[in-house]
Amino acid sequence: MTQRQLRSASLLKILGQWHHPDTRIPVYRQLAEGLRLLILDGRLPLNSRLPGERELADSLALSRTTVANALNQLREEGYLQSRQGSGSVTRLPDTQVIQQASTVPGDTLDLATAALPASPAIHRAYQRAITGLTEHLGSTGYDSRGLPRLRKAIARHYCQRGLATTPDQVMAVNGAVSGLALLLRLFTGPGDRVLVDHPTYPMALDAIRGASCRPVGVTLPANEGWDYDGFAATLAQTSPRLAYLIPDFHNPTGRCMSLAERQNIAAIAQRSHTPLVVDETMAELWYDAPPPPPLACFGDAENIITLGSCGKSFWGGLRLGWIRTSPGVIARLVQQRNTLDLGSPLLEQLAAAILIEEEEAILQEKRQQLRVQRNQCLALIQSYFPNWQTTSPVGGLSFWVTLPSPVATRFAASAENIGIHLGPGPRFGIDGAFERFLRLPFTLETARMEIALMRLVPVWQQLALVRSPVSNTMI
């Protein structure tokens, strides 16, 4: 496996606000916690070689002894491996080491993943898909575009939402992130810029960086909406090859782009000849009212490309998504895909087709369940953490919580020690931004969510020793 050499400047950016001088926790432990979280949430890739102790100490303005103690702690826990002449390389500990290093009271609770377990409808769809698989067994099973039945179901879904679509405008892929990676392969090259909402979906940032491109963020306004003036200015100033947006129940903020904003964004992109990739993976998860018509209604299919997925609407284990664009772009994507894979699994495509054909009944039940969990989770947050600020999202799967001080990374690192995974704000930003934010899904059933929040209370109380750098109030 090829090692990646991490530069000190890059490490400092993704570390964010890790050091809090007003706490009693030793500095070396704070540094170890910050680095551990970067490894656990994937922001610091495995098999990456850290800068040397002397270089790291100079960059962080710490003593070499402090840095050495932090790295030694991570080696003991199994998160670093030292090799003669190669420095310290990131890794994940084996299960035994994790158990020794952690003081987890009970099972691990995942508050970092915004997804639901499978419902009985998923099992039924797979049962019917297995029966339907018989008629395809005489074929090779290869189809880069996807099964006609599935593409017809997806096209009909868009028509019902007011976006005229034909099956030849649809391509089945292995999830929305896979679709984004394929589009990046087609439209961009190494070093190209890709415009994104800021904050945005972290897997999209990973895909952009994985394509050797540079994400350029357009900051979302504080409370609601999109800054389309800022969008236009960023397009003019940075000339990105592509723009990636999440207009429907945005991940992580939960906001929904208005009709006027969609029209303005589409017009700006059209004038600048910038292709828009619109992620609609959350579009069906609305609670009060459906979103406005798809953004692609306001431009041509070649310039506004739509990504969809079964992962959020139905089940994450159903690794099936799609791209909706012009037939010409689909043909070019097929050529790109043939160098990667030869299509998506037939069984998953059949199951997805069944679910999409019957989506209204399935999603109505899911929306009702999620609406209840959202309301109950909000009440729990307000009860256990009254100084956290958040609003009730009108769609999506999570809250975007504003913390009273920039301690998200440290809080998430400390939570790992009690068996709770959290999604700190910097995971959704560029260069360590959003330390005052936390994404908190409401996808756990309420009883387990309350257990998780109760276990987090003493962890948060320990951080009360930290003073806010903005004000002198205690958190």
C-alpha positions as CSV (number, residue, x, y, z in Angstrom):
1,M,0.0,0.0,0.0
2,T,1.3,3.4,-1.0
3,Q,2.1,5.7,1.9
4,R,0.8,9.3,1.9
5,Q,3.1,12.0,3.3
6,L,1.1,14.5,5.3
7,R,2.5,18.1,5.4
8,S,2.4,20.0,8.7
9,A,0.2,22.8,7.1
10,S,-2.4,20.3,6.0
11,L,-2.5,18.6,9.4
12,L,-2.9,22.0,11.2
13,K,-5.9,22.8,9.0
14,I,-7.8,19.6,9.6
15,L,-6.9,19.5,13.4
16,G,-8.9,22.7,13.9
17,Q,-9.4,24.1,17.4
18,W,-7.9,21.1,19.3
19,H,-6.0,23.0,22.1
20,H,-7.9,24.5,25.0
21,P,-5.5,26.1,27.5
22,D,-8.2,26.7,30.2
23,T,-8.7,23.0,30.8
24,R,-6.9,20.7,33.3
25,I,-6.4,18.0,30.6
26,P,-2.6,17.9,29.7
27,V,-1.8,19.3,26.3
28,Y,-0.3,16.0,25.0
29,R,-3.6,14.3,25.7
30,Q,-5.6,17.0,23.9
31,L,-3.4,16.6,20.9
32,A,-3.7,12.8,21.0
33,E,-7.5,13.1,21.2
34,G,-7.6,15.4,18.2
35,L,-5.4,13.1,16.1
36,R,-7.3,10.0,17.2
37,L,-10.6,11.5,16.0
38,L,-9.1,12.5,12.6
39,I,-8.1,8.9,12.1
40,L,-11.4,7.4,13.3
41,D,-13.6,9.6,11.1
42,G,-11.4,9.3,8.0
43,R,-10.1,12.8,7.7
44,L,-6.6,11.5,8.3
45,P,-6.3,8.5,5.9
46,L,-4.9,5.3,7.0
47,N,-1.2,4.6,6.1
48,S,-0.5,8.3,6.2
49,R,2.9,9.3,7.5
50,L,2.8,12.1,10.0
51,P,5.4,14.9,10.0
52,G,8.4,14.2,12.2
53,E,8.3,15.2,15.9
54,R,10.5,18.2,15.5
55,E,8.6,19.5,12.5
56,L,5.3,18.9,14.2
57,A,6.4,20.6,17.4
58,D,7.6,23.7,15.5
59,S,4.3,23.9,13.5
60,L,2.2,23.5,16.7
61,A,4.4,25.8,18.8
62,L,4.8,23.0,21.3
63,S,7.7,21.4,23.0
64,R,9.1,18.2,21.3
65,T,8.4,16.3,24.6
66,T,4.7,17.2,24.4
67,V,4.4,16.0,20.8
68,A,6.4,12.8,21.6
69,N,4.0,12.0,24.5
70,A,0.9,12.5,22.3
71,L,2.3,10.2,19.6
72,N,3.4,7.6,22.2
73,Q,-0.1,7.5,23.6
74,L,-1.5,6.9,20.1
75,R,1.1,4.2,19.5
76,E,0.0,2.5,22.7
77,E,-3.6,2.6,21.7
78,G,-2.8,1.2,18.3
79,Y,-3.6,4.3,16.2
80,L,0.1,4.8,15.0
81,Q,2.8,2.5,14.0
82,S,6.4,3.6,14.0
83,R,8.8,2.3,11.4
84,Q,12.5,2.8,11.4
85,G,13.3,5.5,8.9
86,S,9.6,6.1,8.0
87,G,8.3,8.0,11.1
88,S,4.8,7.4,12.5
89,V,2.1,5.9,10.2
90,T,-1.6,6.0,10.9
91,R,-3.5,2.8,11.4
92,L,-6.5,1.4,13.2
93,P,-6.0,-0.8,16.3
94,D,-7.3,-4.3,16.4
95,T,-10.3,-5.2,18.5
96,Q,-8.3,-6.2,21.6
97,V,-6.4,-2.9,21.7
98,I,-9.6,-0.9,21.3
99,Q,-11.2,-2.7,24.2
100,Q,-8.2,-2.0,26.4
101,A,-8.1,1.7,25.5
102,S,-11.8,2.4,25.8
103,T,-14.0,2.6,28.8
104,V,-17.3,1.9,27.0
105,P,-20.2,1.3,29.4
106,G,-22.3,-1.1,27.2
107,D,-22.7,-1.2,23.5
108,T,-21.4,1.4,21.0
109,L,-23.9,4.0,19.8
110,D,-23.5,5.6,16.4
111,L,-24.6,9.2,16.3
112,A,-22.3,9.9,13.3
113,T,-24.3,8.1,10.6
114,A,-27.5,9.6,9.4
115,A,-29.3,6.5,8.1
116,L,-32.1,4.1,9.2
117,P,-32.1,0.3,9.5
118,A,-34.0,-1.7,7.0
119,S,-37.8,-1.8,7.3
120,P,-39.9,-4.9,6.5
121,A,-40.6,-3.5,3.1
122,I,-36.9,-4.0,2.2
123,H,-37.1,-7.7,3.0
124,R,-40.3,-8.1,0.9
125,A,-38.7,-6.3,-2.0
126,Y,-35.7,-8.6,-1.9
127,Q,-37.9,-11.7,-1.8
128,R,-39.8,-10.5,-4.9
129,A,-36.5,-9.5,-6.6
130,I,-35.1,-13.1,-6.1
131,T,-38.2,-14.5,-7.8
132,G,-37.9,-11.9,-10.6
133,L,-34.2,-12.7,-11.1
134,T,-35.1,-15.9,-12.8
135,E,-36.0,-14.3,-16.1
136,H,-32.6,-12.6,-16.2
137,L,-30.4,-15.6,-15.6
138,G,-30.2,-16.5,-19.3
139,S,-28.5,-13.1,-20.0
140,T,-24.9,-12.1,-19.2
141,G,-26.2,-9.7,-16.5
142,Y,-24.0,-6.9,-17.8
143,D,-25.7,-3.5,-18.4
144,S,-23.7,-0.3,-17.8
145,R,-26.9,1.8,-18.0
146,G,-29.0,-0.3,-15.7
147,L,-32.1,-2.5,-16.0
148,P,-34.8,-1.0,-18.3
149,R,-37.4,-1.7,-15.6
150,L,-35.4,0.3,-13.0
151,R,-34.7,3.2,-15.4
152,K,-38.4,3.4,-16.3
153,A,-39.4,3.5,-12.6
154,I,-36.9,6.3,-12.0
155,A,-38.0,8.3,-15.1
156,R,-41.6,7.9,-13.9
157,H,-40.7,9.2,-10.5
158,Y,-39.2,12.4,-11.9
159,C,-42.2,12.9,-14.2
160,Q,-44.5,12.7,-11.1
161,R,-42.3,15.4,-9.5
162,G,-42.8,17.7,-12.6
163,L,-39.5,16.9,-14.3
164,A,-40.1,15.3,-17.7
165,T,-37.7,12.4,-18.0
166,T,-37.2,9.4,-20.3
167,P,-35.4,6.1,-19.4
168,D,-32.5,6.9,-21.7
169,Q,-31.8,9.9,-19.5
170,V,-31.1,7.6,-16.5
171,M,-28.1,5.5,-15.5
172,A,-28.1,3.2,-12.5
173,V,-24.9,3.4,-10.4
174,N,-23.7,1.9,-7.1
175,G,-24.9,4.8,-4.9
176,A,-24.8,8.6,-5.2
177,V,-21.2,8.9,-4.1
178,S,-20.2,6.4,-6.9
179,G,-22.2,8.5,-9.3
180,L,-20.5,11.7,-8.2
181,A,-17.1,10.0,-8.6
182,L,-18.0,9.0,-12.1
183,L,-19.1,12.5,-13.0
184,L,-15.9,13.9,-11.5
185,R,-14.0,11.5,-13.7
186,L,-15.8,12.7,-16.8
187,F,-15.8,16.5,-16.2
188,T,-12.7,17.3,-14.2
189,G,-9.0,16.7,-14.1
190,P,-6.3,16.9,-11.4
191,G,-6.1,20.4,-9.8
192,D,-9.6,21.5,-11.0
193,R,-11.8,23.3,-8.6
194,V,-15.3,22.0,-7.6
195,L,-17.7,24.4,-6.0
196,V,-19.7,23.1,-3.0
197,D,-22.1,24.3,-0.3
198,H,-20.2,25.1,2.9
199,P,-20.8,23.0,5.0
200,T,-21.6,20.0,2.8
201,Y,-21.8,16.2,2.7
202,P,-18.4,14.8,3.9
203,M,-18.3,11.9,1.5
204,A,-18.7,14.3,-1.4
205,L,-15.6,16.2,-0.1
206,D,-13.8,12.9,0.0
207,A,-14.8,12.1,-3.6
208,I,-13.7,15.5,-4.8
209,R,-10.3,15.2,-3.1
210,G,-10.1,11.6,-4.3
211,A,-10.3,12.9,-7.8
212,S,-7.4,15.2,-7.1
213,C,-9.7,18.2,-7.3
214,R,-10.0,21.2,-4.9
215,P,-13.3,21.9,-3.2
216,V,-14.2,25.6,-3.1
217,G,-16.9,26.5,-0.5
218,V,-19.8,29.0,-0.8
219,T,-20.9,29.6,2.8
220,L,-24.5,29.1,3.5
221,P,-26.3,32.0,5.3
222,A,-26.6,31.7,9.1
223,N,-30.2,30.7,9.4
224,E,-31.8,29.7,6.1
225,G,-31.5,29.8,2.3
226,W,-28.6,30.0,-0.1
227,D,-26.4,32.9,-1.0
228,Y,-26.8,33.0,-4.8
229,D,-24.9,36.3,-5.0
230,G,-22.0,34.6,-3.3
231,F,-22.5,31.6,-5.6
232,A,-22.3,33.8,-8.7
233,A,-19.2,35.7,-7.3
234,T,-17.4,32.4,-6.5
235,L,-18.1,31.0,-10.0
236,A,-16.7,34.2,-11.6
237,Q,-13.6,34.3,-9.3
238,T,-12.6,30.6,-9.2
239,S,-13.9,29.2,-12.5
240,P,-14.7,25.7,-11.2
241,R,-15.2,22.9,-13.6
242,L,-18.2,21.6,-11.7
243,A,-20.6,22.7,-8.9
244,Y,-22.1,20.2,-6.3
245,L,-25.2,21.3,-4.4
246,I,-27.7,19.7,-2.0
247,P,-30.9,21.8,-2.4
248,D,-33.3,19.3,-0.8
249,F,-33.0,19.0,3.0
250,H,-29.4,19.8,2.8
251,N,-26.9,17.6,4.6
252,P,-26.0,18.6,7.3
253,T,-28.1,21.7,7.9
254,G,-31.5,20.3,6.9
255,R,-32.6,23.5,5.0
256,C,-34.5,23.4,1.7
257,M,-33.8,25.6,-1.3
258,S,-36.8,27.8,-2.2
259,L,-38.3,28.0,-5.7
260,A,-36.8,31.4,-6.4
261,E,-33.4,30.3,-5.2
262,R,-33.5,27.3,-7.6
263,Q,-34.4,29.5,-10.5
264,N,-31.6,32.0,-9.7
265,I,-29.0,29.3,-9.1
266,A,-29.9,27.5,-12.4
267,A,-29.7,30.8,-14.3
268,I,-26.3,31.7,-12.8
269,A,-24.9,28.3,-13.7
270,Q,-26.3,28.5,-17.2
271,R,-24.7,31.9,-17.8
272,S,-21.3,30.7,-16.6
273,H,-21.6,27.4,-18.5
274,T,-20.8,25.6,-15.2
275,P,-22.3,22.1,-14.9
276,L,-24.4,21.6,-11.8
277,V,-24.5,18.3,-10.0
278,V,-27.6,18.3,-7.8
279,D,-27.7,15.7,-5.0
280,E,-31.3,14.7,-4.3
281,T,-30.7,11.8,-1.9
282,M,-32.8,13.5,0.8
283,A,-35.6,14.8,-1.5
284,E,-38.2,12.3,-0.4
285,L,-37.6,12.8,3.4
286,W,-39.9,15.7,4.0
287,Y,-42.2,16.1,7.0
288,D,-44.4,19.1,6.5
289,A,-44.5,19.6,2.7
290,P,-42.6,18.3,-0.3
291,P,-39.8,20.4,-1.7
292,P,-40.2,22.6,-4.8
293,P,-39.8,21.1,-8.2
294,P,-36.3,19.6,-8.9
295,L,-33.6,22.1,-9.7
296,A,-33.2,20.4,-13.1
297,C,-36.6,21.8,-14.1
298,F,-35.0,25.2,-14.6
299,G,-32.2,24.3,-17.0
300,D,-31.2,21.8,-19.6
301,A,-30.4,18.2,-18.8
302,E,-26.8,18.5,-19.9
303,N,-26.0,21.4,-17.7
304,I,-28.0,20.3,-14.6
305,I,-27.2,16.7,-13.6
306,T,-29.2,15.0,-10.8
307,L,-28.0,12.4,-8.4
308,G,-30.5,10.1,-6.6
309,S,-30.1,7.2,-4.2
310,C,-32.0,4.5,-2.4
311,G,-29.7,4.8,0.6
312,K,-31.5,7.5,2.6
313,S,-35.1,6.9,1.4
314,F,-35.1,3.1,1.7
315,W,-31.9,1.5,3.2
316,G,-28.2,2.2,3.2
317,G,-27.4,-1.5,2.5
318,L,-29.2,-1.2,-0.8
319,R,-26.1,0.2,-2.7
320,L,-28.1,1.6,-5.6
321,G,-28.2,5.1,-7.0
322,W,-28.7,6.9,-10.3
323,I,-27.7,9.8,-12.5
324,R,-30.3,11.7,-14.4
325,T,-28.9,13.8,-17.3
326,S,-29.1,14.1,-21.1
327,P,-28.7,10.9,-23.3
328,G,-25.5,12.3,-24.7
329,V,-23.9,12.7,-21.2
330,I,-25.2,9.2,-20.3
331,A,-23.4,7.8,-23.3
332,R,-20.1,9.5,-22.3
333,L,-20.6,8.2,-18.7
334,V,-21.0,4.6,-20.0
335,Q,-17.6,4.9,-21.7
336,Q,-16.0,6.1,-18.5
337,R,-17.7,3.5,-16.4
338,N,-16.5,0.6,-18.6
339,T,-13.0,1.3,-17.3
340,L,-14.2,0.9,-13.7
341,D,-17.0,-1.7,-13.6
342,L,-19.6,-3.3,-15.9
343,G,-22.8,-2.3,-14.1
344,S,-24.7,-2.6,-10.8
345,P,-25.8,-6.0,-9.4
346,L,-29.1,-7.2,-10.9
347,L,-30.7,-8.3,-7.6
348,E,-30.2,-4.8,-6.1
349,Q,-31.6,-3.2,-9.3
350,L,-34.7,-5.4,-9.1
351,A,-35.3,-4.6,-5.4
352,A,-34.8,-0.9,-6.1
353,A,-37.3,-1.0,-9.0
354,I,-39.9,-2.6,-6.7
355,L,-39.3,-0.1,-4.0
356,I,-39.5,2.9,-6.3
357,E,-42.7,1.6,-8.0
358,E,-44.3,1.4,-4.5
359,E,-42.5,4.3,-2.9
360,E,-45.5,6.4,-1.9
361,A,-46.9,3.9,0.6
362,I,-43.4,3.0,1.9
363,L,-42.2,6.6,2.3
364,Q,-45.4,7.8,3.9
365,E,-44.8,5.3,6.8
366,K,-41.2,6.3,7.0
367,R,-41.9,10.0,7.1
368,Q,-44.4,9.5,9.9
369,Q,-41.8,7.5,11.9
370,L,-39.1,10.0,11.4
371,R,-41.3,13.0,12.2
372,V,-42.0,11.4,15.6
373,Q,-38.3,10.7,16.2
374,R,-37.4,14.2,15.2
375,N,-39.8,15.8,17.7
376,Q,-38.8,13.4,20.5
377,C,-35.1,13.9,19.9
378,L,-35.4,17.7,19.8
379,A,-37.1,17.5,23.2
380,L,-34.3,15.3,24.6
381,I,-31.6,17.7,23.3
382,Q,-33.4,20.7,24.9
383,S,-33.7,18.8,28.2
384,Y,-30.2,17.4,28.5
385,F,-28.2,20.2,26.7
386,P,-30.2,23.4,27.2
387,N,-27.3,25.6,26.0
388,W,-27.1,23.9,22.6
389,Q,-28.9,25.7,19.8
390,T,-30.8,24.0,17.0
391,T,-34.0,24.2,15.0
392,S,-36.4,21.5,13.9
393,P,-35.5,20.6,10.3
394,V,-38.4,20.3,7.8
395,G,-36.7,17.3,6.2
396,G,-33.7,15.1,6.2
397,L,-32.3,12.9,9.0
398,S,-30.4,15.2,11.4
399,F,-30.1,18.3,13.5
400,W,-27.3,20.8,12.8
401,V,-26.4,21.9,16.4
402,T,-24.6,25.1,17.3
403,L,-22.4,24.6,20.3
404,P,-21.7,27.5,22.7
405,S,-17.9,27.2,22.1
406,P,-15.7,25.7,19.4
407,V,-15.1,22.3,21.0
408,A,-16.8,19.9,18.5
409,T,-13.6,17.9,17.7
410,R,-12.6,17.6,21.3
411,F,-16.1,16.6,22.3
412,A,-16.3,14.0,19.6
413,A,-12.9,12.6,20.6
414,S,-13.9,12.3,24.2
415,A,-17.2,10.7,23.2
416,E,-15.3,7.9,21.5
417,N,-13.9,6.9,24.8
418,I,-17.4,6.0,26.1
419,G,-18.4,4.2,22.9
420,I,-20.4,7.0,21.1
421,H,-19.5,8.1,17.6
422,L,-20.3,11.7,16.8
423,G,-20.1,13.8,13.7
424,P,-18.2,17.0,14.6
425,G,-18.7,20.1,12.4
426,P,-15.2,20.0,10.8
427,R,-16.1,16.7,9.1
428,F,-18.5,18.7,7.0
429,G,-16.2,21.7,6.2
430,I,-13.0,22.6,4.4
431,D,-9.8,23.3,6.3
432,G,-11.1,22.6,9.8
433,A,-14.2,24.9,9.7
434,F,-17.3,24.5,11.8
435,E,-15.8,23.7,15.2
436,R,-18.9,25.3,16.8
437,F,-21.2,22.7,15.1
438,L,-22.3,19.1,15.5
439,R,-24.4,17.0,13.2
440,L,-26.8,14.9,15.4
441,P,-29.0,12.4,13.5
442,F,-32.4,11.5,14.9
443,T,-32.4,8.0,13.3
444,L,-31.8,6.0,16.5
445,E,-35.0,4.9,18.2
446,T,-35.9,7.3,21.0
447,A,-35.0,5.0,23.9
448,R,-31.5,4.5,22.5
449,M,-31.1,8.2,21.7
450,E,-31.9,9.1,25.3
451,I,-29.3,6.6,26.5
452,A,-26.7,8.1,24.2
453,L,-27.5,11.7,25.3
454,M,-27.4,10.7,29.0
455,R,-24.0,9.1,28.5
456,L,-22.8,12.3,26.8
457,V,-23.8,14.6,29.6
458,P,-20.8,14.0,31.9
459,V,-18.5,14.2,28.9
460,W,-19.9,17.6,28.0
461,Q,-19.7,18.7,31.7
462,Q,-16.0,18.1,31.7
463,L,-15.7,20.6,28.8
464,A,-17.4,23.2,31.1
465,L,-13.9,24.1,32.2
466,V,-13.2,25.5,28.8
467,R,-14.0,29.2,28.3
468,S,-15.4,30.4,25.1
469,P,-12.8,32.4,23.1
470,V,-15.6,34.6,21.9
471,S,-16.8,35.5,25.4
472,N,-15.9,34.7,28.9
473,T,-19.0,32.7,29.6
474,M,-18.7,29.1,30.6
475,I,-20.1,26.4,28.3
